[in-house]
Amino acid sequence: MPSKRTRLIAGNWKMNNDLNEAKDLAQALVAALPEIPEGVEVCVCPPTVDLRVVSCKGGVKESPIKLGAQNVYWEASGAYTGETSVAMLKSVPVEYCIIGHSERRDYFKETDEDENKKAKALIAGGIVPIFCCGESLETREAGEHVAFVTAQIKAGLEGVEISSGDQLVIAYEPIWAIGTGKTATADDAQEVCGAIRATLVEIFGQEIADGIRVLYGGSAKPENIAGFLEKEDVDGALVGGASLKADSFAAMVEKAGE
């Protein structure tokens, strides 16, 4: 049975689109989604340099589409060349921020401790973390995927305090299904998302955990999203490549509202 939580379809643009391309895509999305289906929330996460143009008039500012960032640093200010603080994101304004994406963990060697600091800083600053977790193909084939992902959740959220479920989003992204053309089945997603939900109950208690949305990420597209959303513990999707095409992303949002 599908969950009763508000579904979230979040687009991760990754390192794509210069200012003009970002503005064009934002305008195309606004045109394709003049209204968001009831029970669905939509967020786009452009590169940091594009946040302002996407948020301005002519972008998503006057639409129901919300804005997210792809990364943040946990210190408030200082000599951290190239980094972006929570306050800087808040001033755009940004409402969501992806942390712990497998590409950040792999390419930039970010650790569970790093994600923990980011989560705490974002929540303290009033931005909702989209906390990513997921396993490699090797870990899955060894049958250790559930234990691995729940360990990521426990380490990354250690000491994190929230008063309601809408202060946090989890995104389960099987690494082996990102950009490879491979996709986890809906049952695969539910197995891990259900385990994530149980872990969230351990950390935050039943009432708060019931309000935390758990997304699926990993080659999600219009053709397969409906199957994932039928599962009890899958509350939406973190969309990569398909979020770079307004018609594909809008189609996913519409399916989430069915």
Secondary structure, DSSP 8 states (H G I E B T S, - for coil): ----S-EEEEEE--S---HHHHHHHHHHHHHH-SS--TTEEEEEE--GGGHHHHHSTTTTTTSS-EEEES---SSSSSS-TT---HHHHHTTT--EEEES-HHHHHHS---HHHHHHHHHHHHHHT-EEEEEE---HHHHHTT-HHHHHHHHHHHHTTT---SSGGG-EEEE--GGGSSSS----HHHHHHHHHHHHHHHHHHH-HHHHHH-EEEEESS--TTTHHHHHTSTT--EEEESGGGGSHHHHHHHHHHHT-
